[in-house]
């Protein structure tokens, strides 16, 4: 690159390369616009020059403590500037980040830390109290963000101002991060993403792209791949990232207006809550160029409302943290396909396989499998689970199984039908909860619906619905109304009205918790 004249040309050439690191791009972008804000959180902001310098100090401190390439560093905290700094500092020296969910149980946190083999664990005050029961089991060095955090305060731990790390060459096969799946029981699986896999996410190819004038507002947590697929490209492009430690709909709109936000990654439930605000339309959102959604089912009606009321385009991504392949729906370009999750992205081979294990023809439901550059190395320390997640074509090509049931239309757009594990087998027939949920949500009294299968002595399994309401209706009246519109094998045995549906931190409805709630209720009734 020595013959390339300008910094921008060097950056373009680096991005166009086969593999690189966002940490190197951060250093380049800091040279390009040092005084501009790089990251803004709830309490402060940091310029690009300050961001790069703090990353170097953290990286040098890790190396002082003996951290080398391929080691692991864990972070368990709410989103903040130092979280971003530690993340980039870790990969700058060729080590891997294990970002952990603060909402995990103490036992899960201890198990994930042990599984990752982390040398350091960075925490904030919100996590300290949760860790108390397992502090004696933790072996990594504890470093605290902000006041009240357990461990050594980060400012006391840091190497002196001006400290420089020894940069590690990029190893495409080395782990970039280990993202733990969102489980509600047991120990979540660690999904290993390599530098090569993450580099593909950093390419500035999302229309219209994350340039230096981009302002990305991120309201989902940094331990989630949902957030990282927006966070990393925004940094790589030299824009400004605004972090919310916790989502609040009014605050989101205020920040959007204040900073002239151009890009945002949201999950569908957040879109719904934002658009439901009575004063949504009074906020100036005219700076928006593109909004993104992923991680949970996104109804066609909600997509249409976003397009109608919120400036800028809308892209829905469908994929998994494990990778394999992703679809993208450019909703603003395909208003007639809002019921789908779009078409495979360039370079992504996504197929539907039937129960015979072969590719299914168009229009036939089956399990989605995919392959692309974005494929996990495997589940950390879990070779058996890794093999279970893989599917090989007759030609021997490796695909990742999604566990989702979908069909493909004549135009190549994928329509999700449901999760294979959520499918209800009633009287020998396959019943897809999503079809029943769609009927329930047509009732004006229903806000949200989730359907599970429960044991039935007559049918094997039978559907039970959990709903949240906008107006009062008797559960039995709603059940009868829905059953009049459903097929015989789809008919609901019972409707349960709940105040809210259980969700993960990124908005996925936790049907496992609904199953647990149903079993507990059935057991209690059986003892009466």
matplotlib code that plots the C-alpha trace (Angstrom):
import matplotlib.pyplot as plt

x = [0.0, 3.0, 2.4, -1.2, -1.3, -4.1, -5.5, -8.9, -7.4, -5.5, -8.8, -10.6, -7.8, -7.8, -11.6, -11.4, -8.8, -9.7, -9.5, -8.6, -9.7, -12.0, -9.4, -7.0, -9.8, -10.5, -6.8, -7.1, -10.4, -8.9, -6.2, -8.8, -11.1, -9.6, -11.8, -15.2, -17.2, -16.6, -18.8, -21.5, -23.1, -25.6, -23.0, -20.2, -18.7, -15.2, -13.6, -12.0, -8.5, -9.4, -11.1, -8.1, -5.7, -7.8, -8.0, -4.2, -3.9, -6.3, -4.5, -1.1, -2.5, -3.8, -0.4, 1.3, -0.9, 0.3, -2.6, -1.5, -3.2, -6.1, -6.5, -10.0, -11.3, -14.8, -17.1, -20.3, -21.8, -24.4, -23.3, -20.9, -17.8, -15.4, -17.2, -16.6, -12.9, -12.2, -13.9, -11.7, -8.6, -8.9, -9.1, -6.3, -3.9, -5.4, -7.3, -11.1, -13.9, -16.5, -19.4, -21.8, -25.4, -25.8, -29.3, -27.8, -28.0, -24.8, -24.4, -24.7, -22.1, -19.7, -20.1, -19.7, -16.6, -15.1, -16.1, -14.5, -11.3, -11.1, -8.0, -9.9, -13.5, -14.7, -17.9, -20.0, -21.9, -25.1, -23.3, -21.4, -24.3, -25.3, -21.8, -21.6, -22.7, -20.1, -17.1, -15.1, -15.4, -14.1, -10.4, -10.1, -8.7, -11.8, -11.7, -14.6, -16.3, -17.3, -18.2, -19.4, -18.1, -16.3, -12.6, -9.9, -11.2, -10.3, -8.5, -6.3, -5.6, -4.7, -1.2, 0.1, -1.1, 0.7, 1.2, 1.3, 0.5, 2.4, 0.0, -0.8, -1.1, -4.6, -5.1, -8.3, -8.9, -8.4, -11.5, -12.7, -15.5, -17.4, -21.1, -23.1, -26.6, -29.6, -30.7, -33.1, -31.9, -28.5, -25.4, -25.7, -23.5, -20.5, -20.7, -17.1, -16.9, -13.5, -11.7, -12.6, -16.3, -16.5, -14.5, -17.3, -19.7, -17.4, -17.4, -19.2, -21.7, -25.1, -27.0, -26.4, -23.4, -21.9, -19.6, -18.0, -21.2, -23.2, -24.7, -25.8, -28.1, -27.8, -30.4, -29.8, -27.0, -23.4, -23.2, -25.7, -24.8, -27.8, -26.0, -22.6, -23.7, -24.4, -21.8, -18.7, -19.6, -20.4, -17.0, -15.2, -16.8, -15.6, -19.1, -20.4, -22.0, -24.6, -25.1, -28.2, -27.6, -31.3, -34.0, -36.6, -38.9, -39.1, -35.4, -34.7, -36.6, -35.0, -31.6, -32.5, -33.6, -30.7, -27.9, -29.4, -29.3, -28.9, -28.9, -30.5, -30.7, -33.9, -35.8, -39.5, -40.9, -39.0, -40.5, -43.9, -43.3, -42.0, -44.8, -47.4, -46.2, -48.9, -46.3, -44.1, -44.9, -43.8, -40.1, -37.9, -36.5, -35.7, -32.0, -32.6, -31.3, -31.7, -33.2, -32.5, -34.4, -33.5, -33.7, -37.5, -40.5, -41.5, -45.1, -45.9, -48.3, -45.6, -43.1, -45.7, -46.3, -42.6, -42.3, -45.3, -44.4, -40.6, -38.2, -35.5, -35.3, -36.0, -33.9, -34.9, -32.1, -32.8, -30.0, -28.4, -25.4, -24.1, -24.1, -24.5, -26.4, -28.5, -31.5, -32.2, -35.5, -35.1, -38.7, -38.7, -37.9, -40.2, -43.5, -45.3, -43.0, -43.3, -44.6, -41.2, -37.7, -36.3, -33.7, -30.3, -27.6, -24.8, -22.5, -25.0, -26.3, -29.6, -31.7, -34.8, -34.4, -37.2, -37.6, -35.7, -32.7, -32.6, -33.3, -37.0, -38.6, -39.9, -43.1, -42.5, -41.9, -38.7, -35.9, -33.6, -29.9, -27.2, -23.6, -21.5, -18.3, -20.3, -20.2, -19.2, -16.1, -18.3, -19.6, -16.8, -15.8, -18.8, -17.9, -21.1, -23.4, -21.4, -22.0, -25.7, -25.8, -24.2, -25.7, -23.7, -25.1, -24.8, -21.7, -20.2, -20.6, -21.0, -24.2, -25.5, -29.0, -31.3, -34.1, -36.5, -39.2, -39.7, -40.7, -39.3, -41.6, -41.0, -39.1, -36.6, -38.1, -38.2, -41.3, -40.9, -43.4, -42.0, -39.4, -39.1, -39.0, -42.1, -44.1, -47.2, -48.1, -51.8, -53.6, -50.6, -50.8, -48.1, -49.5, -47.5, -48.0, -47.3, -50.5, -52.6, -50.9, -51.7, -55.4, -55.4, -53.7, -56.4, -58.8, -59.0, -58.6, -55.3, -52.0, -49.6, -50.0, -47.8, -48.9, -47.4, -48.2, -49.2, -49.8, -53.3, -54.5, -56.7, -54.5, -51.0, -50.5, -52.9, -52.4, -52.7, -52.5, -51.0, -52.2, -51.8, -54.8, -55.5, -59.1, -61.0, -62.4, -63.1, -60.6, -63.3, -64.9, -61.6, -60.9, -64.3, -63.8, -60.4, -61.5, -64.2, -61.4, -59.0, -58.8, -59.9, -56.4, -55.4, -58.1, -57.0, -57.7, -57.3, -56.5, -54.4, -54.4, -51.1, -49.8, -46.8, -45.0, -41.6, -38.8, -35.1, -33.0, -33.2, -37.0, -37.4, -40.5, -39.3, -41.7, -39.8, -40.9, -44.5, -44.1, -42.6, -45.5, -48.1, -46.5, -46.4, -50.1, -51.0, -49.1, -50.7, -54.2, -53.4, -52.7, -56.0]
y = [0.0, 2.3, 3.7, 4.7, 8.5, 9.3, 8.0, 7.5, 5.4, 3.3, 2.8, 1.8, -0.7, -2.2, -2.7, -4.3, -6.8, -10.5, -10.2, -7.5, -6.2, -3.4, -2.5, -1.5, 0.5, 2.3, 3.5, 4.7, 6.5, 8.2, 9.7, 10.8, 12.8, 12.8, 15.5, 14.0, 12.1, 8.3, 6.9, 8.5, 6.8, 7.8, 9.8, 11.0, 11.0, 10.4, 11.7, 9.4, 10.4, 9.7, 6.5, 5.2, 6.3, 4.6, 1.4, 1.4, 1.8, -1.0, -3.3, -2.4, -3.2, -6.6, -7.5, -6.3, -8.8, -11.6, -11.7, -13.0, -13.7, -16.3, -15.7, -14.7, -11.6, -11.5, -8.4, -8.4, -4.9, -2.5, -0.7, 2.1, 3.8, 1.6, -1.6, -0.5, 0.3, -3.0, -4.9, -3.2, -3.3, -7.1, -7.8, -5.3, -7.7, -10.8, -12.0, -12.9, -11.2, -13.2, -10.7, -12.0, -11.1, -9.2, -10.8, -14.3, -16.1, -16.0, -19.7, -19.2, -16.3, -18.5, -21.3, -19.1, -17.4, -20.9, -22.2, -19.2, -19.5, -15.7, -14.2, -11.0, -10.2, -6.6, -5.7, -2.7, -2.0, -3.6, -7.0, -6.8, -7.7, -10.6, -12.0, -12.0, -15.7, -16.9, -14.5, -17.2, -19.4, -16.8, -17.0, -14.1, -10.8, -8.6, -5.0, -2.6, 0.0, 3.1, 3.6, 0.7, -2.1, -5.1, -5.6, -3.1, 0.2, 0.4, 3.7, 2.3, -0.8, 1.1, 1.5, 5.1, 7.6, 7.1, 3.3, 1.4, -2.3, -4.7, -5.2, -8.8, -9.7, -10.8, -14.5, -15.3, -18.5, -17.1, -16.5, -12.9, -13.4, -16.1, -15.1, -17.2, -18.2, -16.9, -19.9, -19.7, -22.9, -24.6, -23.1, -21.2, -22.5, -20.4, -19.5, -19.0, -16.4, -16.1, -12.9, -13.9, -14.3, -11.0, -9.2, -10.0, -8.2, -5.2, -4.5, -1.3, -2.7, -2.1, 0.5, 3.3, 2.4, 3.6, 6.5, 9.1, 11.2, 8.3, 8.4, 4.9, 4.6, 1.2, 0.3, -3.4, -4.8, -5.2, -8.9, -9.7, -10.3, -8.2, -5.2, -6.1, -6.3, -2.6, -1.6, -2.9, -1.5, 1.9, 2.0, 0.6, 3.4, 6.1, 7.3, 8.1, 5.4, 6.3, 3.6, 3.2, 1.2, 0.4, 0.9, 3.5, 4.5, 8.3, 8.5, 6.7, 9.3, 12.2, 10.9, 10.4, 14.0, 15.5, 13.7, 13.5, 9.7, 8.2, 4.4, 2.3, -1.4, -2.4, -5.6, -5.7, -5.2, -2.0, -0.7, -1.6, 0.3, 3.3, 3.6, 3.1, 6.3, 9.0, 11.7, 9.6, 11.8, 15.0, 14.0, 15.0, 11.8, 13.2, 12.4, 8.7, 6.9, 3.3, 1.3, -2.4, -5.2, -8.8, -11.4, -12.0, -12.3, -8.9, -8.7, -7.3, -4.8, -3.4, -3.2, -1.3, 1.1, 1.8, 2.6, 4.9, 6.9, 6.8, 8.4, 6.3, 2.8, -0.4, -3.6, -6.8, -9.4, -13.0, -15.2, -16.7, -15.9, -19.3, -17.9, -20.1, -17.7, -14.6, -13.2, -9.5, -7.9, -4.3, -3.5, 0.0, -1.6, -4.6, -3.5, -6.5, -8.9, -7.6, -11.1, -12.5, -12.2, -11.4, -13.2, -14.6, -11.9, -12.0, -14.9, -16.7, -20.1, -20.7, -23.8, -25.6, -29.3, -31.8, -34.6, -36.9, -34.7, -33.5, -30.0, -29.3, -27.8, -24.2, -23.7, -26.8, -26.2, -27.5, -26.7, -23.8, -24.5, -22.0, -21.6, -18.5, -16.8, -16.1, -19.5, -20.1, -22.2, -24.2, -24.2, -23.7, -26.9, -28.7, -30.8, -32.9, -29.9, -28.5, -31.6, -31.5, -27.9, -28.9, -30.4, -31.6, -31.6, -34.6, -32.8, -32.6, -28.9, -27.7, -25.9, -24.6, -25.8, -23.0, -25.1, -22.8, -24.0, -21.9, -22.0, -20.2, -18.5, -18.4, -15.1, -16.5, -14.8, -16.9, -17.0, -18.2, -20.7, -21.3, -23.1, -26.8, -27.3, -25.2, -27.2, -28.9, -32.4, -32.8, -35.9, -36.7, -33.3, -30.6, -27.4, -24.2, -21.8, -18.8, -19.5, -19.6, -16.5, -14.6, -15.4, -14.3, -11.0, -10.2, -9.7, -6.0, -6.9, -8.8, -7.0, -10.0, -13.7, -16.7, -20.3, -23.5, -27.2, -29.0, -32.7, -34.0, -37.5, -37.3, -35.6, -36.1, -32.3, -29.4, -25.7, -23.3, -19.5, -16.8, -13.3, -9.7, -7.5, -3.9, -4.1, -6.5, -9.7, -13.0, -15.7, -18.2, -15.7, -15.1, -18.9, -19.5, -16.5, -17.9, -21.5, -20.4, -19.2, -22.0, -25.5, -28.5, -29.5, -25.9, -25.2, -23.8, -25.7, -22.7, -19.0, -17.5, -13.7, -12.4, -8.9, -9.4, -12.2, -13.3, -12.0, -12.1, -8.9, -8.7, -9.2, -12.9, -14.4, -17.2, -20.0, -22.2, -20.0, -20.3, -24.1, -24.0, -21.8, -24.2, -27.3, -25.6, -24.6, -28.2, -29.7, -27.4, -28.2, -31.9, -31.7, -30.1]
z = [0.0, 0.2, -3.3, -2.5, -2.2, 0.2, 3.4, 1.9, -0.9, 1.7, 3.6, 0.4, -0.6, 2.9, 2.9, -0.6, 0.7, 1.3, 5.1, 7.6, 11.0, 12.1, 14.6, 11.8, 10.2, 13.5, 13.5, 10.0, 10.6, 13.7, 11.4, 8.9, 11.3, 14.8, 16.3, 15.3, 17.9, 17.5, 20.3, 22.4, 25.4, 28.1, 30.0, 27.7, 24.2, 22.9, 19.7, 17.2, 18.4, 22.0, 21.1, 19.2, 22.0, 24.7, 22.6, 22.4, 26.2, 26.9, 24.3, 25.8, 29.3, 28.2, 26.7, 29.9, 31.7, 29.3, 26.8, 23.4, 20.1, 20.4, 24.1, 25.2, 27.0, 28.5, 28.9, 30.9, 31.1, 29.6, 26.4, 27.1, 25.6, 27.5, 26.4, 22.8, 23.6, 25.2, 22.3, 19.7, 21.9, 22.3, 18.6, 17.9, 19.5, 17.9, 20.9, 21.0, 22.8, 24.8, 25.3, 27.9, 28.7, 32.0, 32.4, 32.7, 36.0, 38.2, 37.5, 33.7, 33.9, 35.8, 33.4, 30.3, 31.8, 32.5, 29.0, 27.2, 29.1, 29.5, 31.1, 32.0, 32.8, 32.4, 34.3, 35.4, 38.6, 37.2, 37.0, 40.3, 42.5, 40.3, 40.4, 44.2, 44.6, 42.1, 42.6, 44.3, 41.2, 38.8, 37.8, 35.3, 36.4, 37.2, 35.8, 36.6, 34.4, 36.4, 40.0, 42.1, 39.9, 41.4, 40.5, 39.7, 38.4, 34.7, 35.1, 37.8, 35.6, 32.4, 31.2, 31.1, 28.5, 25.2, 25.7, 22.5, 22.0, 19.7, 16.9, 15.9, 12.2, 11.2, 11.3, 9.3, 11.1, 14.6, 16.7, 16.6, 19.2, 21.0, 21.2, 23.6, 22.4, 24.4, 26.5, 29.4, 31.1, 31.2, 29.7, 26.4, 23.5, 22.6, 18.8, 17.5, 14.7, 13.0, 11.9, 8.3, 9.1, 10.9, 8.2, 5.7, 8.0, 8.1, 4.4, 3.7, 1.3, 3.0, 0.9, 1.2, 3.5, 6.7, 5.7, 7.9, 7.9, 9.2, 12.7, 13.9, 17.0, 18.7, 21.3, 21.5, 23.7, 22.4, 23.4, 20.6, 17.0, 16.1, 17.4, 16.1, 12.5, 12.7, 15.3, 13.5, 10.0, 11.5, 13.1, 10.1, 8.0, 10.4, 11.4, 14.9, 17.1, 19.7, 22.3, 24.5, 27.7, 27.8, 25.2, 25.9, 23.1, 23.8, 24.5, 21.2, 19.3, 21.2, 20.4, 16.8, 16.5, 18.5, 16.7, 13.2, 13.2, 9.8, 10.6, 13.3, 14.0, 15.8, 16.6, 15.6, 19.1, 19.3, 16.0, 17.4, 20.6, 18.8, 16.4, 19.2, 20.9, 20.5, 19.7, 17.3, 14.4, 16.0, 16.1, 13.2, 11.7, 8.3, 8.6, 8.5, 5.4, 6.4, 9.2, 9.8, 11.6, 12.5, 15.2, 15.4, 13.1, 11.5, 10.4, 6.9, 8.5, 10.8, 7.9, 5.9, 8.8, 9.2, 5.5, 5.6, 8.7, 9.1, 6.5, 4.8, 3.6, 5.6, 5.4, 7.2, 7.7, 8.2, 9.5, 12.6, 14.8, 13.7, 10.2, 7.2, 5.0, 5.3, 3.4, 3.0, 2.2, 0.9, 2.0, 0.4, -3.0, -2.7, -1.1, -2.5, -0.7, 2.9, 4.0, 3.2, 4.6, 1.2, -1.0, -0.3, -0.1, -2.7, -2.1, 0.2, -0.8, 1.0, 0.4, 1.7, 2.4, 2.8, 5.3, 2.9, 3.4, -0.2, -1.7, -1.8, -4.9, -4.9, -2.9, -0.7, 3.0, 4.5, 6.8, 5.8, 5.5, 4.3, 3.4, 2.8, 4.0, 7.2, 8.9, 12.5, 13.1, 15.5, 19.0, 21.5, 23.3, 21.8, 18.8, 19.0, 19.0, 16.1, 14.1, 14.9, 13.5, 10.2, 7.1, 4.1, 0.5, -1.8, -3.2, 0.3, 0.8, 4.4, 5.3, 8.7, 9.8, 11.0, 12.5, 10.6, 8.3, 5.1, 1.5, -1.5, -4.1, -7.8, -7.5, -5.0, -1.9, 1.4, 3.5, 7.1, 8.4, 11.8, 13.9, 13.5, 17.2, 17.7, 15.1, 16.6, 15.5, 16.1, 15.0, 12.8, 11.0, 11.1, 12.6, 12.4, 15.3, 13.0, 11.0, 14.2, 15.6, 12.4, 12.8, 16.4, 15.6, 13.1, 16.1, 17.0, 20.8, 20.3, 20.5, 20.4, 20.3, 20.8, 20.3, 21.8, 21.6, 24.8, 25.4, 24.4, 25.1, 22.1, 19.5, 20.8, 20.9, 20.7, 20.4, 23.3, 22.8, 25.0, 24.1, 25.2, 24.6, 23.6, 24.9, 27.1, 25.7, 27.4, 26.5, 25.6, 23.3, 21.5, 21.3, 19.6, 17.3, 16.2, 15.9, 13.5, 11.2, 11.7, 10.2, 12.2, 13.3, 14.0, 16.6, 19.9, 23.1, 25.3, 25.3, 28.2, 28.6, 29.9, 30.7, 28.4, 26.6, 27.9, 25.6, 25.4, 25.5, 21.7, 21.5, 20.7, 22.3, 24.7, 24.0, 26.3, 29.2, 28.0, 27.9, 31.5, 32.6, 31.1, 32.7, 36.1, 35.8, 34.7, 37.6, 40.1, 38.7, 38.8, 42.6, 43.4]

ax = plt.figure().add_subplot(projection="3d")
ax.plot(x, y, z, "-o")
ax.set_aspect("equal")
plt.show()
